[in-house]
Amino acid sequence: MKKTLTVATLLAASAVQAAGFNIDTQGSRATGMSTAVTGFIDDASAVYYNPAGILGVKKLDIQVGDTGIIPRIAFTPSEGLGAGVKYNQEFTVSPPPHFYGVYRLTEKLAVGAGVMVPFAARSQWEDGFVGSTRGKVSRFAAWHLNPTVAYEPIKRVRLGAGVDLVRATIHIKRDQPAPMDPGNELELGGGAWGIGFNAGAQVDVVERYLSLGVSYRSQISLNFDGSAHFNGVPPALATLLADQPITGAVRLPTTVNIGLASRPVDNLTLAFDLGYVRWSDFPELFFNFENDALDRPVRKNWEDTVNYHLGGEYAFTDKFAARLGFMYDPTPSPKADTTTPPPPGTAPQSTLGPDLPDADRYKVSVGAGFKFTENIGVDAAYQFLYLHATKTDIPGLPGTFDGTAHVISATFKYQM
C-alpha cells in the first residue's frame, strides 16, 4: 500500500538562506536590499518579486544570475550520546540561478518569463554525526518556469499575473538505526511536477514619492514518484528492507508580500516589506514506503510566519547605485519551552530536528549596481545571515541548533 510523503521528511536539512526552505534571493538587486522591493521593483526580476513591476521595463530587459549560499549549521546535543559536542555540517555551496526576460509591448502592456528556484535545500552532516539516523545528506530543488503578463488599467495602477510551472527533485541519504550495522544507509530519490499561479499590484500613492505593492504566490501541490534503496542490508532483513517505490504529495506554501517604498529625495529609495508564509501546510514528516512497516510519521506542527524587511537604494550616478538591507525571518518550527517540560507521553513542545534544522534568521545585506554601457550592467550583493541559537526538546536528541551563512549574488543584465 502506498501513501503520501511530505517534502520536509525528505530534506535532511533545510536551505539556510530563509526560514523553512524558502529561497528569496532571486535577483542581486533585491538581495542587496534584503528583498524589500515589493512596492517598487521595476526591472525583469519583478517576474518573481511582483509581476506588476515588469511595466517598469522601458522596452527589453534580460537578466541572468546566480547566488552562492554557503551555510555553516551546527548542532550541540544536551543529553545522551555526544552531549556537549558540537556537530557541524560539511562545507557546501548551493547555487540557485535565476533567468528573466521582459518585453514591453505597449505603454500599458508588458510580458515576461523567468526561471528560478524559490524552494531548495542542500546539506551534509559531518561523519560521526549523532543524529545521522534522522538526517545525513540531502538535495531538494523546485524549479519554477514563470510566464508573466502585466497591464496598467488606469494611470498609476499596475496589475500583473503569472503561472508557475514546477519541476521538483529530491535525493537524500540517512543511516539506518540499530540493529543495522554502522555504514548501512537508506537512499531516497524522486521527482514531481506541479502548477500554481501568482499575482501582484503596484500603486503610485503619491507619484514619484510613495508607492505601495502587494504580491501573492499560490500553494503548489507536487505528487512525487520515486524509489528507496537500502545499502548493506544483512540477510535477515533482506525481505523487509528490499528496494521499493515511494510516492508522495508535497505542498509548497502560499506566500504573500506587502511593500511600501518612499523616495524622499532624488535618487534615494527607502522600502519596507512584510512577508507571510503559510508553513502550516506542513503538519508532519512522513516516510511512505510500499511496505507500510517502514512508515515513520513525525509531527512537525509548523506555524505560519511573518518576516520583516528594510532596504535602501541610492543612485550616485546614472551608472552606479549602492544598496543596504536588513531582514528578520522567524523559524516556523515551534520553540522548546525548557522551563516546562511536556508531560510523559505527550508530543515535544519543539519539533525541530536534524531532519529539518532551522532557527530564527537575522540578515544584513549590501549591494551595488554598475552599468558598463548604456545597455549592459551588473548587480552584485553580499548577505550575512545569523541563525539565533534555538533549543529543541525532541525525544532522544534534545539540544541546540545555531549557525551562520554567507550569500554572494551576481546578476548580469541587458536593458534597452
Residue pairs with C-beta under 8 A, 6 or more apart in sequence:
1 290
1 292
2 245
2 246
2 247
2 288
2 290
3 247
3 286
3 288
3 292
3 295
4 247
4 248
4 249
4 286
4 288
5 224
5 246
5 247
5 248
5 249
5 250
5 286
5 287
5 288
6 248
6 249
6 250
6 251
6 282
6 283
6 284
6 285
6 286
7 21
7 140
7 168
7 170
7 222
7 248
7 250
7 252
7 282
8 21
8 282
8 285
8 300
8 302
8 355
8 356
9 285
9 286
9 287
9 298
9 355
10 138
10 140
10 170
10 172
10 188
10 190
10 248
11 21
11 121
11 135
11 138
11 140
11 170
11 172
11 355
11 356
12 123
12 124
12 125
12 135
12 136
12 137
12 138
12 172
12 173
12 174
12 354
12 355
13 73
13 89
13 121
13 123
13 125
13 135
13 138
13 354
13 355
13 356
13 357
14 20
14 21
14 121
14 123
14 356
14 357
14 358
15 21
15 22
15 23
15 69
15 71
15 94
15 120
15 121
15 122
16 69
16 71
16 73
16 123
16 361
16 385
16 387
16 403
16 405
17 23
17 24
17 25
17 69
17 71
17 94
17 385
17 405
17 407
18 24
18 329
18 361
19 277
19 305
19 307
19 329
19 330
19 331
19 332
19 358
19 360
19 361
20 253
20 277
20 279
20 282
20 302
20 305
20 331
20 332
20 358
21 119
21 120
21 121
21 140
21 356
22 118
22 119
22 253
22 255
22 277
23 67
23 69
23 96
23 117
23 118
23 119
23 120
24 30
24 35
24 118
24 275
25 31
25 35
25 67
25 69
25 96
25 381
25 383
25 407
25 409
26 45
26 48
26 49
26 67
26 96
26 98
26 116
26 118
27 43
27 45
27 48
27 49
27 63
27 65
27 98
27 100
27 379
27 409
27 411
28 65
28 67
28 367
28 378
28 379
28 380
28 381
28 409
28 410
28 411
29 37
29 41
29 43
29 45
29 313
29 323
29 367
29 369
29 379
29 381
29 411
30 37
30 41
30 45
30 49
31 67
31 325
31 365
31 367
31 381
31 383
31 407
31 409
32 311
32 313
32 323
32 324
32 325
32 365
32 366
32 367
32 368
32 369
32 379
32 380
32 381
32 409
33 271
33 309
33 311
33 312
33 313
33 323
33 324
33 325
33 365
33 367
34 309
34 310
34 311
34 325
34 326
34 327
34 363
34 364
34 365
34 383
35 49
35 273
35 309
35 311
35 325
35 327
36 259
36 271
36 272
36 273
36 309
36 310
36 311
36 325
36 327
37 49
37 50
37 259
37 261
37 271
37 273
37 311
38 49
38 50
38 200
38 213
38 214
38 215
38 257
38 258
38 259
38 271
38 273
39 202
39 211
39 212
39 213
39 259
39 260
39 261
39 271
39 272
39 273
40 53
40 202
40 211
40 213
40 259
40 261
40 269
40 271
41 49
41 50
41 53
41 56
41 213
42 53
42 55
42 56
42 57
43 53
43 56
43 57
43 61
43 63
43 102
43 413
43 415
44 54
44 57
44 61
44 62
44 63
44 100
44 101
44 102
44 112
44 114
44 413
45 63
45 98
45 100
45 114
45 411
46 52
46 53
46 54
46 56
46 102
46 112
46 160
46 200
47 54
47 100
47 102
47 112
47 113
47 114
47 146
47 148
47 162
48 98
48 100
48 114
48 116
48 118
48 146
49 215
49 257
50 160
50 200
50 201
50 202
50 213
50 214
50 215
50 257
50 259
51 112
51 148
51 149
51 150
51 160
51 161
51 162
51 198
51 199
51 200
51 215
52 150
52 158
52 159
52 160
52 200
52 201
52 202
52 213
52 215
53 150
53 158
53 160
53 200
53 202
53 213
54 102
54 104
54 110
54 111
54 112
54 148
54 150
54 160
55 104
55 108
55 110
55 150
55 151
55 152
55 158
55 160
57 102
57 103
57 104
57 110
57 112
57 415
58 104
58 415
58 416
59 103
59 104
59 416
60 101
60 102
60 103
60 104
60 414
60 415
60 416
61 100
61 101
61 102
61 112
61 413
61 414
61 415
62 100
62 101
62 102
62 413
62 414
62 415
63 98
63 99
63 100
63 101
63 411
63 412
63 413
63 414
64 97
64 98
64 99
64 411
64 412
64 413
65 97
65 98
65 99
65 379
65 409
65 410
65 411
65 412
66 95
66 96
66 97
66 98
66 409
66 410
67 95
67 96
67 97
67 98
67 407
67 408
67 409
68 93
68 94
68 95
68 407
68 408
68 409
69 93
69 94
69 95
69 96
69 405
69 406
69 407
70 91
70 92
70 93
70 405
70 406
70 407
70 408
71 89
71 92
71 94
71 123
71 403
71 404
71 405
72 88
72 89
72 91
72 403
72 404
72 405
73 88
73 89
73 123
73 357
73 387
73 401
73 402
73 403
74 86
74 87
74 88
74 89
74 401
74 402
74 403
75 86
75 87
75 129
75 131
75 354
75 357
75 399
75 400
75 401
76 84
76 85
76 86
76 87
76 399
76 400
76 402
77 83
77 84
77 85
77 87
77 130
77 131
77 397
77 398
77 399
78 84
78 391
78 398
78 399
78 400
79 398
79 399
80 130
80 396
80 397
81 130
82 130
85 130
87 125
87 126
87 128
87 129
87 130
87 131
88 125
88 126
89 123
89 124
89 125
89 126
89 403
90 123
90 124
90 125
90 126
92 122
92 123
92 124
94 120
94 121
94 122
96 116
96 117
96 120
96 141
97 115
97 116
97 117
98 114
98 115
98 116
98 117
98 411
99 114
99 115
99 116
100 112
100 113
100 114
101 112
101 113
101 114
102 110
102 111
102 112
102 148
103 110
103 111
103 112
104 110
105 111
107 152
108 151
108 152
108 153
109 149
109 150
109 151
109 152
110 149
110 150
111 147
111 148
111 149
111 150
112 147
112 148
112 149
112 150
113 145
113 146
113 147
113 148
114 144
114 145
114 146
114 148
115 143
115 144
115 145
115 146
116 143
116 144
116 146
117 141
117 142
117 143
117 144
118 142
118 144
118 217
119 140
119 141
119 142
119 168
119 252
120 140
120 141
120 142
121 138
121 139
121 140
122 138
122 139
122 140
123 137
123 138
124 136
124 137
124 138
125 131
125 132
125 135
125 136
125 137
125 354
129 136
129 354
130 397
131 353
131 354
131 397
132 174
132 175
132 354
133 174
133 175
133 176
133 177
134 174
134 353
134 354
134 355
134 397
135 172
135 174
135 353
135 354
135 355
135 356
135 357
136 172
136 173
136 174
136 175
136 185
137 172
137 173
137 174
138 171
138 172
138 173
139 169
139 170
139 171
139 172
140 168
140 169
140 170
140 171
141 168
141 169
142 166
142 167
142 168
142 194
142 220
142 222
142 252
143 166
143 167
143 168
144 164
144 165
144 166
145 164
145 165
145 166
146 162
146 163
146 164
146 165
146 198
147 162
147 163
148 160
148 161
148 162
148 198
149 160
149 161
149 162
150 158
150 159
150 160
150 161
151 158
151 159
151 160
152 158
152 159
153 159
156 203
156 204
156 207
157 201
157 202
157 203
157 204
158 201
158 202
158 203
159 199
159 200
159 201
160 199
160 200
160 201
161 197
161 198
161 199
161 200
162 197
162 198
162 199
163 195
163 196
163 197
163 198
164 194
164 195
164 196
164 197
164 198
164 217
164 218
164 220
165 193
165 195
166 192
166 193
166 194
166 195
166 196
166 220
166 222
166 252
167 191
167 192
167 193
168 191
168 192
168 193
168 194
168 222
168 224
168 250
169 189
169 190
169 191
170 188
170 189
170 190
170 191
170 224
170 226
171 187
171 188
171 189
172 187
172 188
172 189
173 185
173 186
173 187
173 188
174 185
174 186
174 355
175 182
175 183
175 184
175 185
175 186
176 184
176 185
176 186
176 230
176 241
180 232
180 233
180 234
180 237
181 232
181 234
183 231
183 232
184 230
184 231
184 232
184 233
185 230
185 231
185 232
186 228
186 229
186 230
186 231
187 228
187 229
187 230
187 231
188 226
188 227
188 228
188 229
188 246
188 287
189 226
189 227
190 224
190 225
190 226
190 227
190 246
190 248
191 224
191 225
191 226
192 222
192 223
192 224
192 225
192 248
192 250
193 222
193 223
194 220
194 221
194 222
194 223
194 252
195 220
196 217
196 218
196 219
196 220
196 252
197 217
197 218
198 215
198 216
198 217
198 218
199 215
199 216
200 213
200 214
200 215
200 216
201 213
201 214
202 211
202 212
202 213
203 211
203 212
203 213
204 210
204 211
205 211
205 212
208 263
209 262
209 263
209 264
210 260
210 261
210 262
210 263
211 260
211 261
212 258
212 259
212 260
212 261
213 257
213 258
213 259
213 260
213 261
214 256
214 257
214 258
214 259
215 256
215 257
216 254
216 255
216 256
217 254
217 255
217 256
218 254
219 251
219 252
219 253
219 254
219 278
219 281
220 251
220 252
221 249
221 250
221 251
222 248
222 249
222 250
222 251
222 252
223 247
223 248
223 249
223 250
224 246
224 247
224 248
224 249
224 250
225 245
225 246
225 247
226 245
226 246
226 247
226 248
227 243
227 244
227 245
227 246
228 243
228 244
228 245
228 246
228 289
228 294
229 243
230 241
230 242
230 243
233 241
240 291
240 293
240 294
241 294
242 291
244 289
244 290
244 291
245 290
246 287
246 288
246 289
246 290
247 288
248 288
251 281
251 282
252 281
253 277
253 278
253 279
253 281
253 282
254 277
254 278
254 281
255 275
255 276
255 277
255 278
256 275
256 276
257 273
257 274
257 275
257 276
258 273
258 274
258 275
259 271
259 272
259 273
259 274
259 309
260 271
260 272
260 273
261 269
261 270
261 271
261 272
262 269
262 270
262 271
263 269
263 270
264 270
267 314
267 315
267 316
268 312
268 313
268 314
268 315
269 312
269 313
269 314
270 311
270 312
271 309
271 310
271 311
271 312
271 313
272 308
272 309
272 310
272 311
273 308
273 309
273 311
274 306
274 307
274 308
274 309
275 306
275 307
275 308
275 309
276 304
276 305
276 306
277 304
277 305
277 307
277 332
278 304
279 302
279 303
279 304
279 305
279 332
280 302
280 303
280 304
281 302
282 300
282 302
282 332
283 299
283 300
283 301
283 302
284 297
284 298
284 299
284 300
284 301
285 297
285 298
285 299
285 300
285 355
285 356
286 295
286 296
286 297
286 298
287 294
287 295
287 296
288 295
289 295
298 351
298 353
298 355
299 347
299 351
300 333
300 351
300 356
301 334
301 347
301 351
302 332
302 333
302 334
302 351
303 332
303 333
303 334
304 332
305 329
305 330
305 331
305 332
306 330
307 327
307 328
307 329
307 330
308 327
308 328
309 325
309 326
309 327
310 325
310 326
310 327
311 323
311 324
311 325
311 326
311 365
312 323
312 324
312 325
313 321
313 322
313 323
314 321
314 322
314 323
315 321
316 322
318 371
319 370
319 371
319 377
320 368
320 369
320 370
320 371
321 368
321 369
322 366
322 367
322 368
323 365
323 366
323 367
323 368
323 369
323 381
324 365
324 366
324 367
325 363
325 364
325 365
325 366
325 367
325 383
326 362
326 363
326 364
326 365
327 361
327 362
327 363
327 365
328 360
328 361
328 362
328 363
329 360
329 361
329 362
329 363
330 360
330 361
331 352
331 358
331 359
331 360
331 361
331 390
332 358
333 350
333 351
333 352
333 356
333 358
333 390
334 349
334 350
334 351
334 352
335 349
335 350
335 352
335 390
335 391
336 348
336 349
336 350
336 352
336 391
336 392
336 393
336 398
337 349
337 393
338 391
338 393
340 349
341 393
342 348
342 349
342 393
348 392
348 393
348 394
348 395
349 393
350 391
350 392
350 393
350 394
351 392
351 394
352 358
352 390
352 392
352 394
352 401
353 392
353 394
353 397
354 397
357 401
358 390
358 401
359 387
359 388
359 389
359 390
359 401
359 402
359 403
360 387
360 388
360 390
361 385
361 386
361 387
361 388
362 385
362 386
362 388
363 383
363 384
363 385
363 386
364 383
364 384
365 381
365 382
365 383
365 384
365 407
366 381
366 382
366 383
367 379
367 380
367 381
367 382
367 409
368 379
368 380
368 381
369 377
369 378
369 379
369 380
370 377
370 378
370 379
370 380
371 377
372 378
375 414
375 415
375 416
376 412
376 413
376 414
377 412
377 413
377 415
378 410
378 411
378 412
378 413
379 409
379 410
379 411
379 413
380 409
380 410
380 411
381 407
381 408
381 409
381 410
382 406
382 407
382 408
382 409
383 406
383 407
383 409
384 404
384 405
384 406
384 407
385 404
385 405
385 406
385 407
386 404
387 401
387 402
387 403
387 404
387 405
388 402
389 400
389 401
389 402
390 400
390 401
390 402
391 398
391 399
391 400
392 398
392 399
392 400
392 401
